[in-house]
Amino acid sequence: MTRVFGDTFYWIALTLPTDAAHGLVQEIDCDIVTTDEVLTEYLTFFSRASQFMREQAASNVTSILNDPTVRVVPQSHESFLGGLALFQNRADKGYSQTDCVSMQVMLREGITAVLTNDKHFEQEGFKALFRDR
């Protein structure tokens, strides 16, 4: 089965029925690789939401961690440093540290497609699957 990278965009759109991409992301049927950093960013997105949404986000992360079709790459000092190196080398871009770590994981894993609408991934040569939708 095809492996794609699950960016924060994907997990948020999957969670929020009001998100414009919600219907599209529900159609995804493939193995997903993501990172602890992405899941941290996802939880941060919901940090100021209602108690219900905070609980739902935490429950979703637990489900993601237990999903056999999702591989979560653990955060490490090495992943942080790899992301930092890309962050420093792309000072002219608006890449977040989380995006930089994600891109490094994608390169290492040989993943070329990412579940996102973030143009930064395309700037690095990846296919952002929701850019044209």
PyMOL commands that set and color helices and strands:
alter all, ss='L'
color gray80, all
select helices_A, chain A and resi 8-15+22-25+36-45+51-66+77-89+97-109+119-123
alter helices_A, ss='H'
color red, helices_A
select strands_A, chain A and resi 3-6+31-35+70-73+113-115+127-128
alter strands_A, ss='S'
color yellow, strands_A
deselect
rebuild
show_as cartoon
